[in-house]
Structures are given as structure tokens and as C-alpha cells.
């Protein structure tokens, strides 16, 4: 099976999570019932068993060969960055890191139960692919991604920070991403965290933040002034760990289902992967998932807010900024496509199971009325 066949298949034909790269292999399996379709029926237990085994093998291979853990660690913002040491003091940073070790048990991947290992590998692969492709120019030179510190990931469930720069307005703004995938049983909780934050007039706060912008003096100075205002107002700074922070980043849930992930991994491991990934439909999936979430969050904000305060207006303004920017990006990508390709993408989005799962939740009466509950982990 060629790479193109797999991508077309992922675009148009699948409807269950186990249908990924078995089109040819299943034709050679004598014990697979044939129905004139190269893919066995989704309810066939033999198919499911082979699919699960193949899926684990593909994940393990991609995770290991691409050295995902090592590359992620190398690209992370570092809590011990000289800038943070100067601003916050080593003692305060060490307090955070010590608290993380107590609060969050570090389990090596080789010691994880198989279900946890699959979840971990999927999350890390999706996160690193998004990080790499955004910084390779998926959305242009003015959109960059950062992998946050381990502290932010553990305590705030932030997988990526995406930073936008408007060259005309000389303005920088950011959003945070929580990576997910089809089958995440706590997706409702993740989305409810965003909803409940809006109700409390709170967007995402990132403590250890470094902008990607080279022209960062004014931006960083403004952030530092805000941080020092917070610090001077805090009597027990060393205990409370109120550091340089960026408040008010909108949070979004982004994810791929298993077929989409398999298609991306297949291309990612092939020759000329950079050019092919620039055209891959997962780029539209990323923008579309954000564009679908924003109107719901804005509707909730207008329901919760009187819009009489600066904070309330600022929250809506930040969602509007992200929407306008992402909408232009998506429209530009779609305009490059032929009408036939646009139809393929439309079919793909209608069948992409993580996207459909997100839509099902945020459009539900339960979610809009606040009946989904959140837990302390938010995962």
C-alpha cells in the first residue's frame, strides 16, 4: 500500500478507529472473511485483534525511532533558564520542582501498564508533531509553538503554547493547547475546565513563559511589570511562588483519532515528509477544531458575563483575536485546494472521530448547562 493510498483512505473511507494501514495485509489473511471489501468488517474479532497489535507496533516504532521523549525534553522551556533564575530566584524555582516531585509520581514508560503506555505515546506523538510542523511553517512564519516546562504540563495540563505575531499591529498573543485523542474518557472534563474558567472570568495562566519573538523587549518588559506588581502585593512570595506569568491565554482541546494519527505517522517517517505534511489534512483539522470551539465558548461567555468589566471584555476580545487569525489561516489553506480536494476534506472532518466527539460534547445540553463536572486532574 502506498503512502498516498493510506492518506486517501484516511480522508474518505474510514469509520472506525482500527481501520488504518491494514488494507493490503488483510487481503493476505486467509482467516479474514471476504465481503468484496479489502477491509474486514469492523465487528470481526480477528480484525480487531490484528488491528490492535499493528497499532501498538506502529506507535512503539514511531515513538522510539523518532526519539520523542529525548526531543521533547530538549525543546522544553527550562525552569532553570538564566532569565527565570534572575527574575524569580533559584530557591523559589526549586520549591516548585520539589513540590512537583511530591505531587506527581514519575513513572518510566517501560513500567507503565499497556493502556497507559498507548495513551502516553499517542499524546506525546501528537504534541511533538504539532510542535514540529507549526515551527516548520504550517501556518506561516508569524505562528510559532513552544513546549512548556514540565511544571506547566503537570500542574496546568498544558501541552503546547502557540504564539501569534501580527506584524501590522506589532502585537503578540498566545493560546494554550491540551492534546487529546479519540477515546479519551475524560474529554468532557477537559472541555468543562475551559467552560468553568470562563464562568469564573479566568483564562489560562502560564508561569514560566518565554516568547518566541526576537523583538521582545517591550512585550517582555510589560509582562515583567505585571509580575512584579503581583510579587510586591504578595506577602509570602517564596511560599506562594507568584512568578512572571502570562495571564489570559485561551485554552483549546486539539486531537486526532487513531486513523488520522496513523496516516500522519506513515508520512512523517517517509522521504520528503516535510513537503507532504505541509499539505496534510491534519492542518485543517487543527484549525477546524479551534474554530468549532470558539463560538461555543463565546456564547457561554456572553451568557455568564454582563460585559460591564474590563476583564470580561478582554476575555471575549482574546477569543475574537484567535478566531479571526485562525479563520484566515484555514480559509487561505482551503483556497489553495481544488473543489474535489475541498470535498474530500469536508468528508474527512465529518468522519474524524476526535473532532466529532468534541462537537458532540460542546453542543450537548449537559455541557451548555454546566452538568459535566471537572476533577482536580482535569485529564
Buried (B, 14 or more C-beta within 10 A) or exposed (E): BEBEEBBEBBBEBBEBBBBBBBBEBBEEBEEBEEEEEBBBEBEBEEBBEBBEEBBBEBBBEBBEEBEBBEBBEEBBBBBEBEEBBEBBBEEBBEBBEEBBEEEEEEEEBEEBEEEEBBBBBBBBBBBBBBBBBBBEEBBEEBBBBBBBBBBBBBBBBBBBBBBBBEEEEEEBBBBBBBBBBBBBEBBBBBBBBBBBBBBEBEBBBBBBBBBBBEEEEEBBEEBEEBBEEBBEEEEEBEEEBBBBBBBBBBBBBBBBBBBBBBBBBBBBBEEEBEEBBEEBBBBBBBBBBBBBBBEBBBEBBEEBBEEEEEEBEBBBEBBEBBBEBBBEBBEEBBEEBEEEBBEBBEEBBEBBBBBBBBBEBBEEEEBBEEEBEBEEEBB
